[in-house]
Amino acid sequence: MTLKKICLTIMMIGSLIYSIGFTMVYGDDDTIPLNNIPKMIKVAVDMNMPPLQYKEYNQYKGFNIDILEGIAEFQGFDIKYVPMTLEKSIVALEKGEVDAILGVSYLANLSESLIFTENILTSSVGLITNNEEMLEREDSLELTDRLIALKRKTVEYQYLQNVRRVQYNTTSNQEDAFYLMLEGRADSLMGDKVITQHLLEKHGLEEEYQFISSYIIPIEYSIAVYKENYNLLYELNYGIRQLKERGIYGEIYDVWFANEELEAQKRLEQLIRIFIFFALASSVIFILSMRWNKQLKREVDKKTGELQKINVELEYQITETKNKNELINQILQSSPRGMVSVNKEGTIDSCNPRAIEIIGLNKNPIGYHYWEVPIFKKLLWDKIQDVTEKGLQFLSEEMEWKEKERNSYSIRYMVYPLRNYEQSITGIMISFEDNTAEKKIRAELFAREKNKALNEIVAGIAHEIRNPLTSIKTFVELIPEKLSNPNFQRDITGYVPKEVDRVNQLIENLIDYAKPRNPNKEVIDVNQLIQACSGLYKPTVEKKGFGLALKVEQNLKIEADKSQMKQVIINFIMNGIEAMEEKSSQTNNFLTLSILGWKDKKNVYIEIVDEGIGMEQEEINSALNPFYTTKIKGTGLGLTLSKQSIEENGGQLMIESKKNQGTRITIIFEGRE
C-alpha cells in the first residue's frame, strides 16, 4: 500500500466526520437519458487551478480538462470552454449561459440549485506558511490568531467559517490567494494541496515554504450541472464510469500525478527500509549468541525466494513489453494513413508501408535524414523546430505535391511531438493521407451548387435587363422624329448612358461570379462583396415580392478566397429566399431579407437574416450534416460546403433559428487592416 493510499484512507475518515448532517446530491445510476443532449456543451472553467485546469499556449490543459475531453469523446459531444471564476460560473449556470461547471467541490449551500456528478478527483486541503513563520511560532501552529489567504466558495472557506478567532483574506481563485501570501498580506495559505505544491514548484519556493498540515479536510472534485438537467448529468456520469472501467482514467492520472505517486512511494520505501534495518539490528543483537546460524540461513532462504519472485516478474514484464511493441508495430503496419517518426536529430526512425505507397518511394527511408526525402523536406522545414522545442502541433494541414513521374496530388497531414514517459519530447510523428479524390469530389459538389445559384440569378437578371433595353429601344425608334428636339436630346443623352451602365453592371457581376477562379486568399472589402452578391439577387428578391435591406459598415476587411465567399453568401441568400417563399404561402405580411455587416475590436461579422419559415432545434442540429435536406429537389450539401469553405478560410459559422419566425446566419472572421 502506497503512502498516498494510506493518506486517502485518512482523508475519507475525515470526510465522513466533517460531512455529517449534509446530503450529497449525485445523479442516480438508473436515470434514463432523453437523448436531447446538445452537440456542443458549454462548460465554465476556473483557469487558475493548475495542474487541474489551466490555459497554456492558448490551449486548455490539466487533469480535469483531460477527463472531460475523454468523457466528450465517449459520449460524442463537443466542448466549448468558457473561462470564468467559480462565483461567476454558478450565476452563469443558473441563468443557462453555460451547461456545466468543471472542477467544483460539493458545498451544501449549492445543492438547492446544482447537482453534482460522481467525483473525478480526490485531493485534500493543506495549510502552508514560510519557514520564518514556522520558527517564530514553533510552539503554536494552530489556525487561531493567524491571517489566512484562501479562495471563496470552497470546502476550506466553509470550514474556516466554523473556526473561531481566525482571520482570513478571500479571493476568487487559489492562485490569487497564493500571491496574497507572497506579498505579505497573509501569514498562511489554505487550499488544495496539489495546486499549492504546483505553485510552489512553478515559482521555485519549495525550500522557503512548508506545509503545516497536508490533510486538514478532503476535497472531491466533480462536474456540476443545473438541478433539472438530469440528462446531461447521466451522460457525464456514464462517461466517468467508462473512463474508469476501461483504464483510461488511470492513464490520465499517471500522466499528471505519476511523479508525485513515485516520490511518495520512494519515501515510504525508505521509511520501511529504515524500520526493517533497525528491527533486524535489534533482533540480531538480542539473539546473536543463540540463533546466529539459524537466522542467517533463514535470511538467505528469504532473499533467495524474493530473487526468484523478482526474476519471474521480470520475465513477465519483458514478455509484456515485447507483446506491446509487437501490437504497436502491427497497428503502424496496417494503418490506412502514412505514419513516419523522426527523432530530434532529424533521422527517420520508422515508416509504415502506406507512407511509402503514398509518396511513391522505391525503398524504405528509415535511417535517412528527412532532408533527403523531398516531400518530408517541404513538409517539415518550417515546422520541426516549433514541434521539437515548443511542443506545437499542426493538425489537418494540406499541401499540393508533384513528383517527377506523377501528376500533382494533394496531401492532408498532421505533425505532432512524440514524448517519453517523462513527457520529454523525443521526436516528431507525421501522419498523412492522399486526399486528392476527396478534393475533386468537393470541387464538383461546389460547382454543382454554384450552377444551381447561377440558374436562378440568370432568370432574375434577364427580366432586369429587359426593362432598360426596352427603354433604349424606344429612344432609338424616336430619333428620326425628335432628333432636333432639344428636350429629346437632353433626355436621350442623360437616360440612355445610365441604362447602359446599369445593364453593364449587372452583366459584369454575373460574369465575375460565373467565371472559374483558382483558390486564392486575399484581403476582401466586405462592403463590396455584399454589394456584388446582393446586386445579383436583387431582381429575384423584388420579383418574388420581398424586401432586401442592407446595413453594412464601411472599412470592413477580411482575408479569404473571394470566389468562395461569394458562393457562401449567395447560398445563404438563396436559402433565405426559399424559406420566405414557403412562409409567404401562409401569411400576407411583407417579408424582408436583411444583410448586415459590422466589427468589434477583433472580428468582422456578416449576418444574413430572413423572415422565413425557420427551423426547430432538431433541424438546426442536422442542417450541417451532409445530404440532410427538407427540400424535394435539394442535395443537402449547400450548408455543408458553405461551412467547410468558411472554416478553410479561417472563419466560423453560427446558425440561430426559430420556427415560423426566421433564421439568422452569422459568419465571423478575424478583421484585417
C-alpha positions in Angstrom: 0.0 0.0 0.0 1.5 3.4 -1.0 1.7 6.5 1.1 -1.0 8.2 -1.0 -3.4 5.3 -0.4 -2.8 5.5 3.4 -3.4 9.3 3.2 -6.5 8.8 1.1 -7.9 6.4 3.8 -7.3 9.0 6.5 -9.0 11.6 4.3 -12.1 9.5 3.8 -12.5 9.0 7.5 -12.1 12.8 8.0 -14.6 13.4 5.2 -17.3 11.3 7.0 -16.8 13.2 10.3 -16.8 16.6 8.5 -19.8 16.0 6.3 -22.3 14.7 9.0 -25.5 16.5 8.5 -25.0 17.2 4.8 -26.5 15.1 2.0 -24.6 14.9 -1.3 -26.6 15.2 -4.5 -25.4 12.9 -7.2 -27.1 11.6 -10.3 -28.9 8.2 -9.9 -27.3 5.4 -11.9 -30.7 4.4 -13.1 -31.6 7.7 -14.6 -32.9 7.3 -18.1 -31.5 9.8 -20.7 -33.9 11.6 -23.1 -31.3 11.8 -25.8 -31.6 15.5 -26.3 -28.1 16.5 -25.1 -26.8 19.3 -27.4 -23.8 18.5 -29.6 -21.9 21.5 -28.1 -21.7 21.6 -24.3 -20.7 25.0 -22.8 -18.5 24.4 -19.7 -17.4 27.0 -17.3 -13.8 26.6 -16.2 -11.7 28.3 -13.5 -8.4 28.7 -15.3 -6.5 29.4 -12.0 -6.3 25.8 -10.8 -3.0 24.4 -12.2 -2.4 21.5 -12.7 -6.0 20.5 -12.6 -7.3 23.1 -15.1 -5.4 26.0 -16.7 -4.6 27.6 -20.0 -1.1 27.5 -21.6 -0.1 28.5 -25.1 -3.8 29.2 -25.9 -4.7 25.6 -25.1 -6.8 24.3 -22.2 -4.8 21.8 -20.2 -4.9 19.9 -16.9 -6.1 16.7 -15.3 -9.8 17.8 -15.2 -9.6 19.0 -18.8 -8.3 15.6 -20.0 -11.0 13.8 -18.0 -13.8 16.0 -19.6 -12.3 15.5 -23.1 -12.3 11.8 -22.5 -16.0 11.9 -21.5 -16.8 14.0 -24.5 -15.1 11.5 -26.8 -17.1 8.6 -25.4 -20.4 10.4 -25.4 -20.0 12.1 -28.8 -20.4 15.8 -28.0 -18.1 18.8 -28.4 -17.0 21.1 -25.6 -16.8 24.9 -25.6 -14.8 26.2 -22.6 -15.9 29.4 -21.0 -13.2 30.7 -18.6 -14.7 32.4 -15.5 -14.4 32.3 -11.7 -16.3 29.8 -9.7 -18.6 32.6 -8.4 -19.5 33.8 -11.8 -19.9 30.3 -13.2 -22.5 29.5 -10.6 -24.5 32.5 -11.7 -24.0 31.7 -15.4 -25.2 28.1 -14.8 -28.4 29.3 -13.1 -29.0 31.7 -16.0 -28.5 29.0 -18.6 -25.4 30.7 -20.1 -23.4 27.6 -19.5 -24.3 23.9 -19.2 -21.8 22.7 -16.6 -19.0 23.8 -14.2 -15.8 21.8 -14.3 -13.7 21.1 -11.1 -16.2 22.2 -8.4 -16.4 20.6 -5.0 -19.6 19.9 -3.2 -21.0 22.6 -0.9 -24.3 22.2 1.0 -25.5 25.7 0.1 -25.2 25.0 -3.6 -27.3 21.7 -3.5 -30.5 23.7 -4.0 -29.6 24.9 -7.5 -26.9 22.4 -8.6 -26.4 18.7 -8.9 -23.0 17.0 -9.0 -21.5 14.1 -10.9 -19.5 11.3 -9.4 -16.2 12.7 -8.2 -13.4 12.9 -10.8 -10.5 13.5 -8.3 -10.0 13.3 -4.6 -7.5 15.7 -3.0 -7.1 17.4 0.3 -6.9 20.9 1.8 -3.4 21.9 3.1 -2.1 24.8 5.1 1.4 26.3 4.3 3.5 29.1 5.7 7.0 30.4 5.3 9.9 29.0 7.2 10.4 32.1 9.3 6.8 31.9 10.5 7.4 28.3 11.4 10.4 29.2 13.5 8.7 32.2 15.2 5.5 30.2 16.1 7.0 26.8 16.6 5.1 26.4 19.9 1.8 27.5 18.4 0.9 26.5 14.8 -2.9 26.5 15.3 -5.3 28.3 13.0 -6.3 30.8 15.6 -4.6 34.2 15.7 -3.4 33.7 12.1 -4.2 35.7 8.9 -5.0 33.1 6.2 -5.5 33.6 2.5 -8.0 31.3 0.7 -10.5 31.0 -2.1 -14.2 31.7 -1.7 -17.0 29.2 -2.3 -14.8 26.3 -1.4 -14.8 23.5 1.2 -11.9 25.2 3.1 -13.8 28.5 3.1 -16.9 26.8 4.6 -14.6 25.0 7.1 -12.9 28.3 8.3 -16.3 29.9 8.8 -16.9 27.5 11.7 -13.5 28.2 13.4 -13.4 31.0 16.0 -10.7 33.6 16.3 -9.4 33.2 12.8 -8.9 36.0 10.3 -8.7 35.5 6.6 -8.5 37.3 3.2 -10.6 35.7 0.4 -10.1 35.8 -3.3 -11.9 34.4 -6.4 -9.2 31.8 -7.1 -6.4 30.0 -5.2 -3.7 31.5 -7.4 -4.6 35.0 -6.3 -4.7 33.8 -2.6 -1.1 32.4 -3.1 0.1 35.8 -4.3 -1.5 37.4 -1.3 0.7 35.2 0.9 3.8 36.0 -1.2 3.1 39.8 -0.9 2.9 39.5 2.9 -0.9 40.3 3.1 -1.5 36.9 4.8 0.6 34.7 7.1 -0.5 31.4 5.5 -2.4 29.9 2.6 -5.1 27.3 2.9 -6.1 25.5 -0.3 -5.9 22.4 -2.4 -2.6 20.7 -1.7 -2.0 19.7 -5.3 -2.5 23.2 -6.6 -0.4 24.7 -3.8 2.5 22.3 -4.5 2.4 23.1 -8.2 2.5 26.9 -7.5 5.5 26.4 -5.1 7.4 24.4 -7.8 6.5 26.9 -10.5 8.0 29.8 -8.5 10.9 27.8 -7.1 9.8 28.3 -3.5 9.8 24.7 -2.2 12.6 25.4 0.2 11.1 28.7 1.6 7.6 27.4 2.5 6.4 24.3 4.4 3.1 22.5 4.9 1.9 22.9 8.5 -0.7 20.3 7.6 -1.3 18.4 4.3 -4.6 16.8 5.2 -6.9 19.2 7.0 -10.1 18.1 5.1 -10.7 16.1 2.0 -11.8 17.6 -1.3 -13.8 15.7 -4.0 -13.9 17.5 -7.4 -16.9 16.9 -9.6 -18.7 18.4 -12.5 -21.8 20.5 -11.6 -24.9 20.9 -13.7 -28.2 22.7 -13.2 -30.5 20.9 -10.8 -33.0 19.9 -13.6 -30.5 18.8 -16.2 -30.6 15.1 -15.4 -29.9 14.1 -19.0 -26.5 15.8 -19.0 -25.8 14.5 -15.5 -26.4 11.0 -16.8 -24.2 11.4 -19.8 -21.3 12.8 -17.7 -21.6 10.1 -15.0 -21.7 7.4 -17.7 -18.6 8.9 -19.3 -16.8 8.9 -16.0 -17.6 5.3 -15.4 -16.4 4.4 -18.9 -13.1 6.1 -18.3 -12.6 4.2 -15.1 -13.7 0.8 -16.3 -11.5 1.0 -19.4 -8.4 2.1 -17.6 -8.3 5.5 -19.3 -8.8 7.3 -16.1 -5.7 5.6 -14.6 -3.6 6.6 -17.7 -4.7 10.2 -17.4 -4.0 10.2 -13.7 -0.5 8.8 -14.3 0.3 11.5 -16.8 -0.4 14.3 -14.3 0.4 12.7 -10.9 2.7 9.7 -11.6 5.8 11.6 -10.4 4.1 12.6 -7.2 3.0 9.0 -6.6 6.5 7.7 -7.3 8.1 10.2 -4.9 5.6 9.2 -2.2 6.3 5.5 -2.8 10.1 6.1 -2.6 9.7 7.9 0.7 7.6 5.1 2.1 10.0 2.5 0.9 12.9 4.4 2.5 10.9 4.6 5.8 10.2 0.8 5.5 13.9 0.1 4.8 14.9 2.1 7.8 12.4 0.4 10.0 13.4 -3.1 8.8 17.1 -2.2 9.4 16.6 -1.2 13.0 14.3 -4.1 13.6 16.7 -6.6 12.2 19.6 -5.0 14.0 17.8 -5.1 17.3 16.8 -8.8 16.7 20.4 -9.8 15.7 21.8 -8.1 18.8 19.2 -9.8 21.0 19.7 -13.3 19.8 23.2 -13.2 18.3 24.7 -15.7 20.7 21.9 -18.2 20.4 20.4 -18.2 16.9 23.0 -16.6 14.6 23.4 -19.5 12.2 19.7 -20.3 12.1 18.8 -16.7 11.5 21.4 -16.3 8.8 20.1 -19.4 6.9 16.5 -18.1 7.2 17.5 -14.7 5.8 19.4 -16.4 2.9 16.3 -18.5 2.1 14.1 -15.5 2.2 16.3 -13.4 -0.1 16.6 -16.3 -2.5 12.8 -16.6 -2.7 12.5 -12.9 -3.3 15.0 -13.0 -6.0 13.2 -15.9 -7.7 10.0 -14.0 -7.5 11.6 -10.9 -8.9 13.0 -13.0 -11.8 9.6 -14.3 -12.6 8.1 -10.9 -12.5 10.9 -9.5 -14.7 10.4 -12.2 -17.2 6.7 -11.4 -17.3 7.4 -7.7 -17.8 9.8 -8.5 -20.6 7.2 -10.6 -22.4 4.5 -7.9 -21.9 6.8 -5.3 -23.3 7.5 -7.4 -26.4 3.8 -8.0 -26.9 3.1 -4.3 -26.6 5.8 -3.4 -29.0 4.5 -6.0 -31.5 1.0 -4.6 -31.2 2.2 -1.1 -31.9 4.2 -2.3 -34.8 1.1 -4.2 -36.2 -1.0 -1.0 -35.9 1.5 1.0 -37.7 2.0 -1.6 -40.5 -1.8 -1.9 -41.1 -2.7 1.8 -40.7 -4.6 3.3 -43.7 -2.6 6.5 -43.2 1.0 7.1 -43.8 2.9 7.1 -40.4 6.5 8.4 -40.2 8.5 9.1 -37.0 11.6 11.4 -37.0 13.9 11.8 -34.0 15.2 15.2 -32.7 18.4 14.8 -34.9 16.1 14.6 -38.0 16.7 10.9 -38.7 13.7 8.9 -39.9 13.2 6.1 -37.3 10.1 4.4 -38.7 8.0 4.5 -41.9 5.0 2.2 -42.5 4.1 0.6 -45.9 1.2 3.0 -46.5 3.6 6.0 -46.3 5.9 4.5 -48.8 3.0 3.8 -51.1 1.5 7.4 -50.9 4.8 9.2 -51.6 5.9 6.7 -54.2 9.3 5.7 -52.8 11.3 2.8 -54.2 12.8 1.8 -50.8 12.1 2.4 -47.1 13.7 5.7 -46.0 14.4 4.5 -42.4 17.9 5.8 -41.4 17.8 8.7 -43.8 17.7 12.3 -42.8 14.3 13.7 -43.5 16.0 16.4 -45.6 16.9 13.7 -48.1 13.3 12.9 -48.8 11.8 15.9 -50.8 8.3 15.6 -49.6 9.4 15.5 -45.9 11.8 18.3 -46.5 9.0 20.6 -47.8 6.6 19.4 -45.1 8.9 19.9 -42.1 11.4 22.7 -42.9 9.3 25.4 -41.2 7.7 23.2 -38.5 10.3 20.9 -37.0 11.7 23.5 -34.6 8.3 24.6 -33.4 7.3 21.0 -32.7 10.6 19.7 -31.1 11.3 22.9 -29.0 7.9 24.3 -28.3 5.7 21.2 -28.4 3.4 22.7 -31.0 1.0 20.6 -33.1 0.0 21.1 -36.7 -3.3 19.4 -37.4 -5.4 19.0 -40.6 -2.8 20.8 -42.7 -2.9 20.4 -46.5 -0.3 20.9 -49.3 0.0 20.2 -53.0 2.8 17.9 -54.1 4.1 16.9 -57.5 6.7 14.1 -58.2 8.6 14.0 -61.5 6.9 10.9 -62.7 3.5 11.6 -61.2 0.7 14.1 -61.5 0.2 16.7 -58.8 -1.7 15.4 -55.8 -3.0 16.7 -52.5 -1.7 15.6 -49.1 -3.6 16.2 -45.8 -1.2 15.8 -42.8 -0.6 16.2 -39.1 2.7 16.9 -37.3 2.9 16.5 -33.6 5.6 15.8 -30.9 6.5 12.3 -29.6 7.1 12.2 -25.8 8.6 9.6 -23.5 7.2 8.5 -20.1 8.7 11.7 -18.5 6.8 13.8 -21.1 10.0 15.0 -22.7 9.9 15.5 -26.4 12.0 12.8 -28.2 11.0 13.4 -31.8 8.0 14.1 -34.1 5.3 12.0 -35.7 4.0 12.7 -39.2 0.6 11.3 -40.1 -0.7 11.9 -43.7 -3.1 10.7 -46.4 -3.7 11.3 -50.1 -6.9 13.4 -50.3 -6.8 14.2 -54.0 -10.0 12.3 -54.8 -11.8 13.9 -51.9 -10.8 17.4 -53.0 -12.0 16.6 -56.6 -15.4 15.5 -55.3 -15.7 18.5 -53.1 -14.9 20.8 -56.0 -17.6 19.1 -58.2 -20.2 19.5 -55.4 -19.2 23.1 -55.0 -19.6 23.7 -58.8 -23.0 22.0 -58.8 -24.2 24.3 -56.0 -22.8 27.3 -57.9 -24.5 26.3 -61.2 -27.8 26.0 -59.3 -27.4 29.5 -57.9 -26.3 30.8 -61.4 -29.5 29.5 -63.0 -31.6 31.4 -60.5 -29.5 34.6 -60.9 -29.8 34.5 -64.7 -33.6 34.1 -64.5 -33.8 37.2 -62.3 -31.3 39.3 -64.2 -33.0 38.5 -67.6 -36.1 40.4 -66.5 -34.0 43.2 -65.1 -32.0 43.7 -68.3 -35.2 43.6 -70.5 -36.5 46.8 -68.9 -33.6 49.2 -69.7 -33.2 47.6 -73.2 -36.9 48.4 -73.9 -36.4 52.0 -72.8 -33.3 52.3 -75.0 -35.2 50.8 -78.0 -37.9 53.3 -77.5 -35.5 56.2 -77.6 -33.8 54.8 -80.8 -37.2 54.5 -82.5 -37.9 58.2 -81.8 -34.6 59.5 -83.1 -35.9 60.1 -86.7 -38.9 62.1 -85.4 -37.4 64.0 -82.5 -33.7 64.3 -83.2 -33.8 68.1 -83.5 -35.9 68.4 -80.3 -33.7 69.9 -77.5 -35.7 68.2 -74.7 -35.4 64.8 -76.5 -31.6 65.3 -77.0 -31.2 66.1 -73.3 -33.3 63.0 -72.3 -31.5 60.6 -74.6 -28.0 61.8 -73.6 -28.9 61.6 -69.9 -31.1 58.5 -69.6 -29.6 56.1 -72.2 -26.0 56.0 -70.7 -27.4 55.4 -67.2 -29.4 52.5 -68.5 -26.4 51.1 -70.4 -24.3 51.4 -67.2 -27.0 49.6 -65.3 -27.1 46.7 -67.8 -23.3 46.7 -67.9 -23.0 46.4 -64.1 -25.5 43.5 -63.9 -23.6 41.7 -66.6 -20.2 42.3 -65.0 -21.4 41.0 -61.7 -22.8 37.9 -63.4 -19.6 37.3 -65.3 -17.4 37.9 -62.2 -19.4 35.3 -60.3 -19.7 32.7 -63.1 -16.1 32.5 -64.3 -13.9 29.9 -62.6 -11.1 31.0 -60.3 -8.2 29.2 -58.6 -8.4 29.3 -54.8 -6.5 32.4 -53.6 -6.7 34.1 -50.2 -6.7 37.9 -50.4 -7.9 40.9 -48.4 -11.5 41.5 -49.3 -13.7 44.6 -48.8 -16.8 43.1 -47.1 -19.0 46.1 -48.3 -18.1 45.5 -51.9 -18.5 41.7 -51.5 -22.0 42.1 -50.1 -23.0 44.7 -52.7 -21.9 42.4 -55.5 -23.8 39.4 -54.1 -27.0 41.4 -53.3 -26.9 43.0 -56.7 -27.1 39.6 -58.4 -30.2 38.6 -56.4 -31.9 41.9 -56.0 -34.1 41.4 -59.2 -35.1 37.9 -57.9 -36.0 39.2 -54.5 -38.1 42.0 -55.8 -39.8 39.8 -58.4 -40.9 37.5 -55.6 -42.4 40.4 -53.7 -39.9 40.5 -50.9 -37.8 43.3 -49.4 -34.0 43.4 -49.4 -32.3 45.5 -46.7 -28.5 46.2 -46.5 -26.8 47.7 -43.4 -23.0 47.3 -43.8 -20.4 49.4 -42.1 -17.5 50.8 -44.1 -13.9 49.6 -43.9 -14.7 46.0 -43.1 -11.9 43.8 -44.4 -11.2 40.1 -44.1 -8.7 37.7 -45.5 -10.3 34.8 -47.5 -10.8 33.4 -51.0 -13.2 35.9 -52.7 -14.8 33.4 -55.1 -15.6 31.0 -52.2 -17.0 33.8 -50.0 -19.3 35.0 -52.9 -20.6 31.4 -53.2 -21.2 31.1 -49.5 -23.1 34.4 -49.2 -25.2 33.6 -52.3 -26.0 30.1 -50.9 -27.3 31.8 -47.7 -29.3 34.4 -49.7 -30.9 31.5 -51.8 -31.8 29.6 -48.6 -33.4 32.8 -47.2 -35.5 33.4 -50.3 -36.7 29.8 -50.4 -37.6 30.0 -46.6 -39.6 33.2 -47.1 -41.3 31.7 -50.2 -42.5 28.8 -48.0 -43.8 31.2 -45.4 -45.4 33.6 -47.8 -47.9 30.9 -48.7 -49.1 31.1 -45.0 -49.1 34.8 -44.4 -49.9 38.1 -46.1 -47.1 40.0 -44.2 -44.4 41.7 -46.2 -41.2 39.7 -45.7 -37.6 41.1 -45.8 -34.2 39.6 -46.3 -31.6 41.6 -44.4 -27.8 41.5 -44.8 -25.7 43.2 -42.0 -22.0 43.8 -41.6 -20.1 45.2 -38.6 -17.0 44.7 -36.5 -15.7 44.8 -32.9 -12.1 45.2 -31.8 -11.0 41.8 -33.2 -13.6 40.3 -35.5 -15.8 41.2 -38.5 -19.3 39.8 -38.6 -21.6 39.2 -41.6 -25.2 38.3 -41.0 -27.9 37.1 -43.4 -31.3 37.3 -41.7 -34.5 36.1 -43.2 -38.1 36.2 -42.0 -38.9 32.8 -43.4 -40.3 29.6 -42.1 -37.4 28.9 -39.6 -36.3 25.7 -38.1 -36.7 23.6 -35.0 -33.7 22.8 -32.8 -33.5 19.3 -34.2 -33.4 20.7 -37.7 -30.6 23.1 -36.8 -28.6 20.2 -35.3 -29.0 18.2 -38.6 -28.7 21.1 -41.0 -24.9 20.9 -41.3 -24.9 17.1 -41.9 -24.1 16.1 -45.5 -27.1 15.2 -47.6 -29.6 16.4 -45.0 -32.4 18.4 -46.7 -36.1 19.2 -46.3 -36.4 20.3 -50.0 -37.8 17.9 -52.6 -35.0 18.6 -55.1 -32.3 19.7 -52.6 -28.9 17.9 -52.4 -28.4 18.6 -48.7 -24.8 19.9 -49.5 -25.2 23.7 -49.6 -24.8 24.4 -45.9 -22.2 21.6 -45.5 -20.0 23.1 -48.3 -20.5 26.6 -47.1 -19.4 25.7 -43.5 -16.4 23.9 -45.0 -15.4 26.9 -47.1 -15.7 29.3 -44.2 -13.6 27.1 -41.9 -11.0 26.5 -44.6 -10.6 30.3 -44.8 -10.2 30.6 -41.0 -13.8 31.7 -40.2 -16.7 30.5 -38.1 -20.3 29.8 -38.8 -23.2 30.2 -36.4 -26.9 29.4 -37.1 -29.9 30.6 -35.0 -33.5 29.9 -35.9 -37.0 29.8 -34.6 -39.9 28.0 -36.2 -42.2 30.4 -38.1 -40.0 33.4 -37.1 -36.9 33.2 -39.3 -33.3 32.3 -39.4 -30.1 34.2 -38.6 -26.8 33.1 -40.2 -23.6 34.7 -38.7 -20.2 34.5 -40.4 -17.2 35.5 -38.2 -13.8 36.4 -39.5 -10.8 38.0 -37.9 -10.6 41.6 -39.1 -7.8 42.8 -41.3 -6.4 46.4 -41.9 
